[in-house]
Amino acid sequence: MVAKFSRAQNMSLGGARVFSDEKLKLNTKLNLELLAGPDSTVQILARVAWIDPLGNDAPARFDVGLEFLDVPEEMMSRLAAILKKDEEYVRHMETPQPRDPVWEDDEEEDEKKQ
């Protein structure tokens, strides 16, 4: 079966959450080819674990949960490397940026005046 999915909304070593315009049947097995980089892919056997319809203003018709069934060891290590990069990116985005010391001095003066 050939199905087109959007970019994974959530992914782990055990599965992924994706959007799809196709209504897939539960337990359908899919051979996935995930884009790992500009010139590399990761091939994984997965099954449709759950599927939920989405509203009219959603990015797709269905929210789909995929369970990875058979990931060869070589692919598992490549997938782990991809996920590690994503975790580092998320961590970077969530880390507060250092405050500007100039503004901190102004805040301390304002507190002393009060």
N, CA, C and O atoms as CSV, one atom per row, in Angstrom:
chain,resi,resn,atom,element,x,y,z
A,1,MET,N,N,0.840,-1.177,0.000
A,1,MET,CA,C,0.000,0.000,0.000
A,1,MET,C,C,0.888,1.244,0.000
A,1,MET,O,O,1.902,1.293,0.696
A,2,VAL,N,N,0.500,2.237,-0.779
A,2,VAL,CA,C,1.219,3.499,-0.827
A,2,VAL,C,C,0.348,4.557,-0.165
A,2,VAL,O,O,-0.809,4.744,-0.542
A,3,ALA,N,N,0.903,5.240,0.811
A,3,ALA,CA,C,0.194,6.326,1.493
A,3,ALA,C,C,1.137,7.496,1.623
A,3,ALA,O,O,2.342,7.317,1.805
A,4,LYS,N,N,0.594,8.689,1.530
A,4,LYS,CA,C,1.407,9.889,1.699
A,4,LYS,C,C,1.075,10.517,3.034
A,4,LYS,O,O,-0.091,10.723,3.371
A,5,PHE,N,N,2.125,10.821,3.794
A,5,PHE,CA,C,1.956,11.456,5.087
A,5,PHE,C,C,2.678,12.790,5.081
A,5,PHE,O,O,3.610,13.011,4.307
A,6,SER,N,N,2.233,13.664,5.951
A,6,SER,CA,C,2.950,14.919,6.136
A,6,SER,C,C,4.154,14.659,7.022
A,6,SER,O,O,4.417,13.523,7.418
A,7,ARG,N,N,4.865,15.699,7.320
A,7,ARG,CA,C,5.988,15.589,8.254
A,7,ARG,C,C,5.479,15.016,9.568
A,7,ARG,O,O,4.386,15.359,10.017
A,8,ALA,N,N,6.265,14.150,10.181
A,8,ALA,CA,C,5.861,13.547,11.454
A,8,ALA,C,C,5.642,14.635,12.499
A,8,ALA,O,O,6.467,15.535,12.658
A,9,GLN,N,N,4.527,14.541,13.204
A,9,GLN,CA,C,4.213,15.516,14.248
A,9,GLN,C,C,4.878,15.147,15.564
A,9,GLN,O,O,5.149,16.004,16.405
A,10,ASN,N,N,5.131,13.882,15.722
A,10,ASN,CA,C,5.759,13.372,16.939
A,10,ASN,C,C,6.377,12.033,16.557
A,10,ASN,O,O,5.748,11.227,15.870
A,11,MET,N,N,7.611,11.797,17.004
A,11,MET,CA,C,8.257,10.542,16.632
A,11,MET,C,C,9.129,10.052,17.777
A,11,MET,O,O,9.719,10.839,18.519
A,12,SER,N,N,9.194,8.746,17.899
A,12,SER,CA,C,10.088,8.103,18.857
A,12,SER,C,C,10.659,6.869,18.179
A,12,SER,O,O,10.372,6.613,17.009
A,13,LEU,N,N,11.461,6.105,18.902
A,13,LEU,CA,C,11.990,4.869,18.322
A,13,LEU,C,C,10.894,3.825,18.153
A,13,LEU,O,O,11.077,2.858,17.414
A,14,GLY,N,N,9.748,4.005,18.830
A,14,GLY,CA,C,8.668,3.026,18.764
A,14,GLY,C,C,7.562,3.345,17.781
A,14,GLY,O,O,6.754,2.475,17.456
A,15,GLY,N,N,7.509,4.594,17.297
A,15,GLY,CA,C,6.431,4.940,16.386
A,15,GLY,C,C,6.405,6.413,16.056
A,15,GLY,O,O,7.326,7.164,16.379
A,16,ALA,N,N,5.308,6.813,15.394
A,16,ALA,CA,C,5.188,8.203,14.970
A,16,ALA,C,C,3.719,8.598,14.880
A,16,ALA,O,O,2.838,7.760,14.691
A,17,ARG,N,N,3.488,9.883,15.020
A,17,ARG,CA,C,2.166,10.476,14.795
A,17,ARG,C,C,2.289,11.345,13.551
A,17,ARG,O,O,3.153,12.218,13.473
A,18,VAL,N,N,1.414,11.096,12.580
A,18,VAL,CA,C,1.461,11.825,11.315
A,18,VAL,C,C,0.056,12.270,10.923
A,18,VAL,O,O,-0.935,11.787,11.472
A,19,PHE,N,N,-0.020,13.188,9.977
A,19,PHE,CA,C,-1.292,13.581,9.391
A,19,PHE,C,C,-1.415,12.913,8.031
A,19,PHE,O,O,-0.424,12.722,7.327
A,20,SER,N,N,-2.658,12.555,7.665
A,20,SER,CA,C,-2.901,11.930,6.368
A,20,SER,C,C,-4.266,12.359,5.843
A,20,SER,O,O,-5.197,12.575,6.620
A,21,ASP,N,N,-4.380,12.482,4.533
A,21,ASP,CA,C,-5.683,12.722,3.917
A,21,ASP,C,C,-6.371,11.413,3.552
A,21,ASP,O,O,-7.538,11.406,3.162
A,22,GLU,N,N,-5.643,10.302,3.681
A,22,GLU,CA,C,-6.208,8.992,3.365
A,22,GLU,C,C,-6.702,8.310,4.636
A,22,GLU,O,O,-6.031,8.332,5.667
A,23,LYS,N,N,-7.887,7.702,4.548
A,23,LYS,CA,C,-8.408,6.947,5.682
A,23,LYS,C,C,-7.828,5.540,5.610
A,23,LYS,O,O,-8.201,4.744,4.749
A,24,LEU,N,N,-6.922,5.251,6.516
A,24,LEU,CA,C,-6.270,3.940,6.557
A,24,LEU,C,C,-7.001,3.038,7.537
A,24,LEU,O,O,-7.604,3.516,8.498
A,25,LYS,N,N,-6.947,1.749,7.298
A,25,LYS,CA,C,-7.566,0.791,8.211
A,25,LYS,C,C,-6.614,0.484,9.356
A,25,LYS,O,O,-5.397,0.437,9.174
A,26,LEU,N,N,-7.191,0.275,10.548
A,26,LEU,CA,C,-6.378,-0.127,11.694
A,26,LEU,C,C,-5.619,-1.403,11.372
A,26,LEU,O,O,-6.120,-2.270,10.657
A,27,ASN,N,N,-4.429,-1.511,11.895
A,27,ASN,CA,C,-3.542,-2.665,11.740
A,27,ASN,C,C,-2.981,-2.840,10.329
A,27,ASN,O,O,-2.307,-3.834,10.060
A,28,THR,N,N,-3.247,-1.894,9.421
A,28,THR,CA,C,-2.642,-1.955,8.094
A,28,THR,C,C,-1.137,-1.829,8.243
A,28,THR,O,O,-0.649,-0.949,8.952
A,29,LYS,N,N,-0.397,-2.713,7.571
A,29,LYS,CA,C,1.065,-2.656,7.622
A,29,LYS,C,C,1.577,-1.828,6.454
A,29,LYS,O,O,1.100,-1.948,5.325
A,30,LEU,N,N,2.558,-0.987,6.752
A,30,LEU,CA,C,3.120,-0.079,5.762
A,30,LEU,C,C,4.632,-0.163,5.775
A,30,LEU,O,O,5.244,-0.256,6.839
A,31,ASN,N,N,5.233,-0.132,4.607
A,31,ASN,CA,C,6.686,0.020,4.501
A,31,ASN,C,C,6.951,1.514,4.378
A,31,ASN,O,O,6.613,2.127,3.364
A,32,LEU,N,N,7.548,2.095,5.396
A,32,LEU,CA,C,7.804,3.530,5.406
A,32,LEU,C,C,9.212,3.832,4.940
A,32,LEU,O,O,10.151,3.078,5.196
A,33,GLU,N,N,9.333,4.927,4.266
A,33,GLU,CA,C,10.646,5.445,3.896
A,33,GLU,C,C,10.693,6.865,4.461
A,33,GLU,O,O,10.053,7.776,3.938
A,34,LEU,N,N,11.459,7.035,5.533
A,34,LEU,CA,C,11.558,8.328,6.194
A,34,LEU,C,C,12.774,9.073,5.685
A,34,LEU,O,O,13.858,8.502,5.564
A,35,LEU,N,N,12.596,10.327,5.391
A,35,LEU,CA,C,13.702,11.159,4.942
A,35,LEU,C,C,14.570,11.494,6.143
A,35,LEU,O,O,14.125,12.157,7.080
A,36,ALA,N,N,15.814,11.029,6.105
A,36,ALA,CA,C,16.726,11.221,7.234
A,36,ALA,C,C,17.652,12.406,7.025
A,36,ALA,O,O,18.269,12.890,7.974
A,37,GLY,N,N,17.749,12.863,5.820
A,37,GLY,CA,C,18.635,13.970,5.488
A,37,GLY,C,C,18.495,14.246,4.009
A,37,GLY,O,O,17.684,13.612,3.333
A,38,PRO,N,N,19.269,15.179,3.498
A,38,PRO,CA,C,19.139,15.516,2.080
A,38,PRO,C,C,19.338,14.324,1.142
A,38,PRO,O,O,18.704,14.253,0.089
A,39,ASP,N,N,20.202,13.401,1.513
A,39,ASP,CA,C,20.503,12.273,0.628
A,39,ASP,C,C,20.356,10.917,1.285
A,39,ASP,O,O,20.930,9.938,0.807
A,40,SER,N,N,19.590,10.834,2.386
A,40,SER,CA,C,19.472,9.533,3.044
A,40,SER,C,C,18.055,9.308,3.565
A,40,SER,O,O,17.347,10.245,3.931
A,41,THR,N,N,17.671,8.041,3.586
A,41,THR,CA,C,16.356,7.655,4.086
A,41,THR,C,C,16.511,6.507,5.081
A,41,THR,O,O,17.541,5.836,5.132
A,42,VAL,N,N,15.456,6.305,5.869
A,42,VAL,CA,C,15.391,5.191,6.809
A,42,VAL,C,C,14.157,4.388,6.435
A,42,VAL,O,O,13.066,4.950,6.338
A,43,GLN,N,N,14.305,3.072,6.219
A,43,GLN,CA,C,13.176,2.229,5.851
A,43,GLN,C,C,12.723,1.420,7.063
A,43,GLN,O,O,13.527,0.783,7.743
A,44,ILE,N,N,11.409,1.462,7.317
A,44,ILE,CA,C,10.837,0.869,8.524
A,44,ILE,C,C,9.497,0.225,8.181
A,44,ILE,O,O,8.721,0.775,7.400
A,45,LEU,N,N,9.227,-0.945,8.769
A,45,LEU,CA,C,7.909,-1.560,8.678
A,45,LEU,C,C,7.087,-1.043,9.856
A,45,LEU,O,O,7.537,-1.087,11.001
A,46,ALA,N,N,5.879,-0.553,9.569
A,46,ALA,CA,C,5.018,0.001,10.616
A,46,ALA,C,C,3.594,-0.493,10.423
A,46,ALA,O,O,3.248,-1.038,9.375
A,47,ARG,N,N,2.769,-0.293,11.454
A,47,ARG,CA,C,1.345,-0.605,11.337
A,47,ARG,C,C,0.550,0.580,11.855
A,47,ARG,O,O,1.024,1.336,12.703
A,48,VAL,N,N,-0.654,0.736,11.342
A,48,VAL,CA,C,-1.544,1.800,11.797
A,48,VAL,C,C,-2.110,1.367,13.144
A,48,VAL,O,O,-2.894,0.421,13.216
A,49,ALA,N,N,-1.717,2.051,14.202
A,49,ALA,CA,C,-2.151,1.710,15.559
A,49,ALA,C,C,-3.460,2.400,15.922
A,49,ALA,O,O,-4.279,1.831,16.644
A,50,TRP,N,N,-3.663,3.614,15.431
A,50,TRP,CA,C,-4.908,4.352,15.652
A,50,TRP,C,C,-5.069,5.405,14.574
A,50,TRP,O,O,-4.102,5.824,13.938
A,51,ILE,N,N,-6.318,5.826,14.381
A,51,ILE,CA,C,-6.616,6.871,13.399
A,51,ILE,C,C,-7.820,7.657,13.898
A,51,ILE,O,O,-8.834,7.076,14.287
A,52,ASP,N,N,-7.701,8.982,13.884
A,52,ASP,CA,C,-8.766,9.860,14.338
A,52,ASP,C,C,-9.086,10.881,13.254
A,52,ASP,O,O,-8.179,11.476,12.672
A,53,PRO,N,N,-10.374,11.086,12.980
A,53,PRO,CA,C,-10.730,12.123,12.015
A,53,PRO,C,C,-10.453,13.508,12.602
A,53,PRO,O,O,-10.578,13.720,13.809
A,54,LEU,N,N,-10.081,14.434,11.741
A,54,LEU,CA,C,-9.811,15.809,12.153
A,54,LEU,C,C,-10.871,16.736,11.571
A,54,LEU,O,O,-11.580,16.371,10.633
A,55,GLY,N,N,-10.972,17.922,12.129
A,55,GLY,CA,C,-11.964,18.895,11.681
A,55,GLY,C,C,-11.606,19.548,10.358
A,55,GLY,O,O,-10.533,19.316,9.801
A,56,ASN,N,N,-12.527,20.369,9.864
A,56,ASN,CA,C,-12.350,21.024,8.567
A,56,ASN,C,C,-11.166,21.976,8.524
A,56,ASN,O,O,-10.568,22.154,7.462
A,57,ASP,N,N,-10.812,22.587,9.638
A,57,ASP,CA,C,-9.710,23.558,9.641
A,57,ASP,C,C,-8.360,22.918,9.963
A,57,ASP,O,O,-7.369,23.622,10.154
A,58,ALA,N,N,-8.319,21.596,10.024
A,58,ALA,CA,C,-7.085,20.863,10.345
A,58,ALA,C,C,-6.171,20.784,9.125
A,58,ALA,O,O,-6.618,20.997,7.998
A,59,PRO,N,N,-4.895,20.479,9.348
A,59,PRO,CA,C,-3.953,20.380,8.230
A,59,PRO,C,C,-4.158,19.150,7.343
A,59,PRO,O,O,-3.581,19.072,6.259
A,60,ALA,N,N,-4.971,18.189,7.790
A,60,ALA,CA,C,-5.254,16.979,7.011
A,60,ALA,C,C,-6.587,16.409,7.489
A,60,ALA,O,O,-7.182,16.925,8.435
A,61,ARG,N,N,-7.048,15.363,6.847
A,61,ARG,CA,C,-8.326,14.758,7.233
A,61,ARG,C,C,-8.209,13.838,8.442
A,61,ARG,O,O,-9.175,13.662,9.184
A,62,PHE,N,N,-6.995,13.231,8.651
A,62,PHE,CA,C,-6.853,12.251,9.722
A,62,PHE,C,C,-5.552,12.439,10.501
A,62,PHE,O,O,-4.528,12.839,9.947
A,63,ASP,N,N,-5.619,12.146,11.776
A,63,ASP,CA,C,-4.466,12.083,12.668
A,63,ASP,C,C,-4.181,10.591,12.834
A,63,ASP,O,O,-5.071,9.837,13.227
A,64,VAL,N,N,-2.960,10.156,12.540
A,64,VAL,CA,C,-2.655,8.719,12.468
A,64,VAL,C,C,-1.490,8.374,13.392
A,64,VAL,O,O,-0.461,9.049,13.391
A,65,GLY,N,N,-1.667,7.323,14.173
A,65,GLY,CA,C,-0.593,6.804,15.014
A,65,GLY,C,C,0.003,5.566,14.365
A,65,GLY,O,O,-0.714,4.616,14.051
A,66,LEU,N,N,1.296,5.578,14.167
A,66,LEU,CA,C,1.993,4.447,13.557
A,66,LEU,C,C,2.901,3.787,14.588
A,66,LEU,O,O,3.612,4.471,15.324
A,67,GLU,N,N,2.874,2.473,14.639
A,67,GLU,CA,C,3.778,1.707,15.497
A,67,GLU,C,C,4.834,1.072,14.611
A,67,GLU,O,O,4.510,0.384,13.643
A,68,PHE,N,N,6.098,1.304,14.941
A,68,PHE,CA,C,7.178,0.694,14.183
A,68,PHE,C,C,7.292,-0.770,14.596
A,68,PHE,O,O,7.421,-1.075,15.782
A,69,LEU,N,N,7.245,-1.680,13.613
A,69,LEU,CA,C,7.271,-3.118,13.893
A,69,LEU,C,C,8.643,-3.736,13.693
A,69,LEU,O,O,9.122,-4.488,14.541
A,70,ASP,N,N,9.257,-3.428,12.603
A,70,ASP,CA,C,10.516,-4.082,12.271
A,70,ASP,C,C,11.493,-3.021,11.784
A,70,ASP,O,O,11.418,-2.546,10.650
A,71,VAL,N,N,12.401,-2.670,12.668
A,71,VAL,CA,C,13.405,-1.676,12.314
A,71,VAL,C,C,14.759,-2.372,12.391
A,71,VAL,O,O,15.224,-2.690,13.486
A,72,PRO,N,N,15.395,-2.613,11.256
A,72,PRO,CA,C,16.718,-3.251,11.285
A,72,PRO,C,C,17.686,-2.433,12.144
A,72,PRO,O,O,17.562,-1.212,12.232
A,73,GLU,N,N,18.629,-3.097,12.764
A,73,GLU,CA,C,19.563,-2.446,13.690
A,73,GLU,C,C,20.242,-1.231,13.065
A,73,GLU,O,O,20.369,-0.189,13.707
A,74,GLU,N,N,20.675,-1.365,11.820
A,74,GLU,CA,C,21.326,-0.245,11.139
A,74,GLU,C,C,20.372,0.952,11.035
A,74,GLU,O,O,20.772,2.100,11.231
A,75,MET,N,N,19.103,0.657,10.723
A,75,MET,CA,C,18.114,1.720,10.603
A,75,MET,C,C,17.791,2.319,11.979
A,75,MET,O,O,17.553,3.520,12.102
A,76,MET,N,N,17.786,1.461,13.013
A,76,MET,CA,C,17.496,1.935,14.370
A,76,MET,C,C,18.542,2.958,14.800
A,76,MET,O,O,18.200,3.979,15.396
A,77,SER,N,N,19.805,2.694,14.507
A,77,SER,CA,C,20.856,3.633,14.903
A,77,SER,C,C,20.741,4.930,14.108
A,77,SER,O,O,20.977,6.008,14.654
A,78,ARG,N,N,20.379,4.841,12.818
A,78,ARG,CA,C,20.185,6.058,12.022
A,78,ARG,C,C,18.998,6.855,12.543
A,78,ARG,O,O,19.061,8.080,12.642
A,79,LEU,N,N,17.907,6.150,12.877
A,79,LEU,CA,C,16.725,6.820,13.409
A,79,LEU,C,C,17.040,7.471,14.752
A,79,LEU,O,O,16.607,8.592,15.021
A,80,ALA,N,N,17.792,6.769,15.593
A,80,ALA,CA,C,18.181,7.334,16.898
A,80,ALA,C,C,18.998,8.604,16.709
A,80,ALA,O,O,18.829,9.565,17.459
A,81,ALA,N,N,19.879,8.620,15.719
A,81,ALA,CA,C,20.689,9.820,15.452
A,81,ALA,C,C,19.808,10.971,14.996
A,81,ALA,O,O,20.029,12.115,15.395
A,82,ILE,N,N,18.814,10.687,14.166
A,82,ILE,CA,C,17.892,11.731,13.713
A,82,ILE,C,C,17.123,12.299,14.897
A,82,ILE,O,O,17.007,13.515,15.044
A,83,LEU,N,N,16.596,11.410,15.747
A,83,LEU,CA,C,15.814,11.860,16.894
A,83,LEU,C,C,16.664,12.658,17.874
A,83,LEU,O,O,16.184,13.612,18.486
A,84,LYS,N,N,17.933,12.267,18.022
A,84,LYS,CA,C,18.825,13.008,18.914
A,84,LYS,C,C,19.000,14.439,18.414
A,84,LYS,O,O,18.996,15.382,19.205
A,85,LYS,N,N,19.153,14.598,17.100
A,85,LYS,CA,C,19.277,15.948,16.536
A,85,LYS,C,C,18.020,16.745,16.827
A,85,LYS,O,O,18.109,17.916,17.196
A,86,ASP,N,N,16.844,16.134,16.670
A,86,ASP,CA,C,15.581,16.828,16.945
A,86,ASP,C,C,15.487,17.210,18.413
A,86,ASP,O,O,15.050,18.316,18.732
A,87,GLU,N,N,15.892,16.308,19.324
A,87,GLU,CA,C,15.852,16.607,20.752
A,87,GLU,C,C,16.763,17.781,21.082
A,87,GLU,O,O,16.409,18.643,21.886
A,88,GLU,N,N,17.936,17.812,20.460
A,88,GLU,CA,C,18.851,18.923,20.696
A,88,GLU,C,C,18.238,20.229,20.203
A,88,GLU,O,O,18.382,21.264,20.853
A,89,TYR,N,N,17.559,20.191,19.067
A,89,TYR,CA,C,16.923,21.391,18.531
A,89,TYR,C,C,15.818,21.870,19.475
A,89,TYR,O,O,15.737,23.058,19.789
A,90,VAL,N,N,14.967,20.939,19.927
A,90,VAL,CA,C,13.878,21.307,20.835
A,90,VAL,C,C,14.450,21.868,22.126
A,90,VAL,O,O,13.961,22.876,22.635
A,91,ARG,N,N,15.475,21.230,22.656
A,91,ARG,CA,C,16.094,21.701,23.895
A,91,ARG,C,C,16.661,23.106,23.698
A,91,ARG,O,O,16.530,23.961,24.573
A,92,HIS,N,N,17.283,23.337,22.561
A,92,HIS,CA,C,17.826,24.662,22.261
A,92,HIS,C,C,16.707,25.705,22.215
A,92,HIS,O,O,16.860,26.810,22.736
A,93,MET,N,N,15.580,25.346,21.587
A,93,MET,CA,C,14.469,26.286,21.464
A,93,MET,C,C,13.813,26.565,22.811
A,93,MET,O,O,13.295,27.660,23.030
A,94,GLU,N,N,13.829,25.582,23.722
A,94,GLU,CA,C,13.186,25.755,25.024
A,94,GLU,C,C,14.091,26.415,26.054
A,94,GLU,O,O,13.606,26.881,27.085
A,95,THR,N,N,15.393,26.467,25.800
A,95,THR,CA,C,16.342,27.045,26.746
A,95,THR,C,C,16.231,28.570,26.700
A,95,THR,O,O,16.379,29.170,25.636
A,96,PRO,N,N,15.970,29.200,27.854
A,96,PRO,CA,C,15.869,30.656,27.854
A,96,PRO,C,C,17.201,31.290,27.456
A,96,PRO,O,O,18.275,30.827,27.842
A,97,GLN,N,N,17.097,32.339,26.689
A,97,GLN,CA,C,18.292,33.051,26.271
A,97,GLN,C,C,18.805,33.885,27.443
A,97,GLN,O,O,18.010,34.371,28.248
A,98,PRO,N,N,20.120,34.056,27.548
A,98,PRO,CA,C,20.664,34.853,28.638
A,98,PRO,C,C,20.148,36.291,28.548
A,98,PRO,O,O,19.978,36.849,27.464
A,99,ARG,N,N,19.910,36.856,29.704
A,99,ARG,CA,C,19.401,38.224,29.736
A,99,ARG,C,C,20.529,39.206,29.489
A,99,ARG,O,O,21.695,38.937,29.778
A,100,ASP,N,N,20.160,40.323,28.960
A,100,ASP,CA,C,21.113,41.395,28.691
A,100,ASP,C,C,21.451,42.072,30.021
A,100,ASP,O,O,20.551,42.592,30.681
A,101,PRO,N,N,22.725,42.081,30.432
A,101,PRO,CA,C,23.097,42.670,31.729
A,101,PRO,C,C,22.711,44.146,31.848
A,101,PRO,O,O,22.481,44.636,32.954
A,102,VAL,N,N,22.639,44.841,30.742
A,102,VAL,CA,C,22.259,46.254,30.802
A,102,VAL,C,C,20.844,46.394,31.346
A,102,VAL,O,O,20.579,47.257,32.182
A,103,TRP,N,N,19.931,45.541,30.870
A,103,TRP,CA,C,18.547,45.604,31.343
A,103,TRP,C,C,18.443,45.150,32.792
A,103,TRP,O,O,17.630,45.686,33.544
A,104,GLU,N,N,19.241,44.184,33.195
A,104,GLU,CA,C,19.208,43.721,34.585
A,104,GLU,C,C,19.589,44.843,35.538
A,104,GLU,O,O,18.993,44.968,36.608
A,105,ASP,N,N,20.575,45.668,35.169
A,105,ASP,CA,C,20.979,46.795,36.013
A,105,ASP,C,C,19.821,47.767,36.186
A,105,ASP,O,O,19.590,48.267,37.287
A,106,ASP,N,N,19.094,48.036,35.111
A,106,ASP,CA,C,17.952,48.959,35.184
A,106,ASP,C,C,16.877,48.416,36.100
A,106,ASP,O,O,16.273,49.174,36.859
A,107,GLU,N,N,16.617,47.065,36.043
A,107,GLU,CA,C,15.599,46.458,36.878
A,107,GLU,C,C,15.974,46.548,38.345
A,107,GLU,O,O,15.112,46.802,39.187
A,108,GLU,N,N,17.258,46.343,38.669
A,108,GLU,CA,C,17.703,46.421,40.056
A,108,GLU,C,C,17.518,47.844,40.583
A,108,GLU,O,O,17.107,48.018,41.730
A,109,GLU,N,N,17.808,48.857,39.779
A,109,GLU,CA,C,17.613,50.245,40.205
A,109,GLU,C,C,16.145,50.548,40.428
A,109,GLU,O,O,15.792,51.237,41.385
A,110,ASP,N,N,15.279,50.038,39.549
A,110,ASP,CA,C,13.836,50.253,39.699
A,110,ASP,C,C,13.336,49.632,40.999
A,110,ASP,O,O,12.506,50.225,41.689
A,111,GLU,N,N,13.842,48.422,41.347
A,111,GLU,CA,C,13.428,47.759,42.588
A,111,GLU,C,C,13.881,48.546,43.804
A,111,GLU,O,O,13.146,48.601,44.790
A,112,LYS,N,N,15.058,49.156,43.779
A,112,LYS,CA,C,15.564,49.934,44.914
A,112,LYS,C,C,14.713,51.184,45.124
A,112,LYS,O,O,14.517,51.609,46.263
A,113,LYS,N,N,14.207,51.777,44.047
A,113,LYS,CA,C,13.398,52.977,44.142
A,113,LYS,C,C,12.049,52.685,44.767
A,113,LYS,O,O,11.444,53.572,45.371
A,114,GLN,N,N,11.571,51.469,44.636
A,114,GLN,CA,C,10.233,51.138,45.141
A,114,GLN,C,C,10.224,50.839,46.571
A,114,GLN,O,O,9.170,50.544,47.134
